[in-house]
Amino acid sequence: MIHSPLAKCRTVLAATCFFVLMGITIQADADDSKPNFVFIIADDLTFRDLGVYGGQAHTPNIDHLATQGMRMTRCFQTAPMCSPTRHNIYTGQYPVKTGAYPNHTQTYDDVQNITHYLPPLGYRVALSGKKHIGPKELFQFEYTGKKNNPDMEAIEQLFSECQSTETPFCLFACSNEPHTPWNKGDASQYPPSEIKLPPYIGDTPTAREHFSRYLAEITYFDTQVGDILNLLEKNNLVDNTVVMVVSEQGNSLPFAKWTCYDNGLQSGMIVRWPGHIAPGSTTDAMVEYCDVTPTFVDIAGGELAPELDGKSMLPVLLGKTDHHKDYVFGEMTTHGIINGTDCYPIRSVRSERFKLIRNLNHEAEFTNACTKTEPFLSMVEAAKNGNETIAALVERYQHRPEIEFYDVVNDPLELNNLADDPQYKDEIDQLGQVLDRWMKQQGDEGIETELSANSHVQKKKRNQKNTKRNSK
């Protein structure tokens, strides 16, 4: 054994270098480990009503999450209904292309989704809560719970198992809130006489009472978000988990869900990834729900499939750019949905500044589940009783021009249609060309596509609708 001071010095130096190198190796391994994904989605929540987006709903958990990550100010889905929205997320493709464009829909049999992309990369992919997808054999999630809300016990089991086996996971926690009937949460927090109704909803006592219950259910959803975040912390999974919370399409009150206005298509999106996303950051980059699957695959180290319409948002999340897409698109199908007009296809394209909407069968009356609700019927009654302001809203909702054009920067609620203003002719023509190219690329034939929508509805739902029609 060597005992000289020089030898001791060399030994200490060698040992120090060894442990430093080991530390670097361990850190590199930790950095290279695949992150987990937790995607939490609401159901029929207009993004403007979230506290973190300036809304009246108390959402302390979502608000706090935004301080830990990035808030997206321009996130959109393509179809303002539950089922096509969820297919849009899981497939990374636009609705008409996959066949999943009416409500209660399903994709073509050869369309791949996130359950095909992540498992080969070593991931468990689970879904807890509302499904609304098909065909079931194509969406090979680990399904947890039989109800339409996340099963916290099953989620904790997933977290615990994956933590103990060091297996990366992707969880979609799909809430059914604040979908009607708005019977959860404490509505006493939102006295109807004190809340503020948006200007596009007729101010009636019924509308106020329903809006109060809707806000309470948003707060209830926020507690679900908090429960899931607490489970991540309990299982020491926070640091290596990408959390994404989104609001889905707008609520079922007028001018939101079932429309291509921003209140129907735009979504809240908050993303947290400790050590990667700057806390409290905000981006105005335009992103879409079809970008979620490509983003997760990209972060997981996979190759993006060529059929994907979406693109990875990773550069945006890392703060490398504030630009993602020049345009986002929308399509609404009423044919085949409950209480829907037999044929009222709507298509839209939006840039950062302008929105173009085409109502392809504008001479028809626009109807859907909204027009059968108590709030809307109370608006109709108020209109009959001489309330001209509400009468104008009812008319605008059900009878629309062929072309609508909005300056969404100066008119974010899309109240002033500029389609007939000659100074915007060039912008209208240019966006029209962009929309035409997109529809062609998607195989979207407008009215013809609308009329074939019923063949894309899941068989069980199609039979239910036919029974209802025949019984009338």
Secondary structure, 3 states (H helix, E strand, C coil): CCCCHHHHHHHHHHHHHHHHHHHHHHHHHHHHCCCEEEEEECCCCCHHHCHHHCCCCCCHHHHHHHHHCEEEEEEECCCCCHHHHHHHHHHCCCHHHHCCCCCCECCCCCCCCHHHHCHHHCCEEEEEECCCCCCHHHCCCEEECCCCCCCHHHHHHHHHHHHHHCCCEEEEEECCCCCCCCCCCCHHHCCCCCCCCCCCCCCCHHHHHHHHHHHHHHHHHHHHHHHHHHHHHHCCCCCCEEEEEECCCCCCCCCCCCCCCHHHHEEEEEEECCCCCCCCEEEEEEEEHHHHHHHHHHHCCCCCCCCCCCCCCHHHHCCCCCCCCCCEEEEECCCCCCCCCCCCCEEEEECCCEEEEEECCCCCCCCCHHHHCHHHHHHHHHHHCCCHHHHHHHHHHHCCCCEEEEECCCCCCCCCCCCCCHHHHHHHHHHHHHHHHHHHHHCCCCHHHHHCHHHHECHHHHHHHHHHHHHC
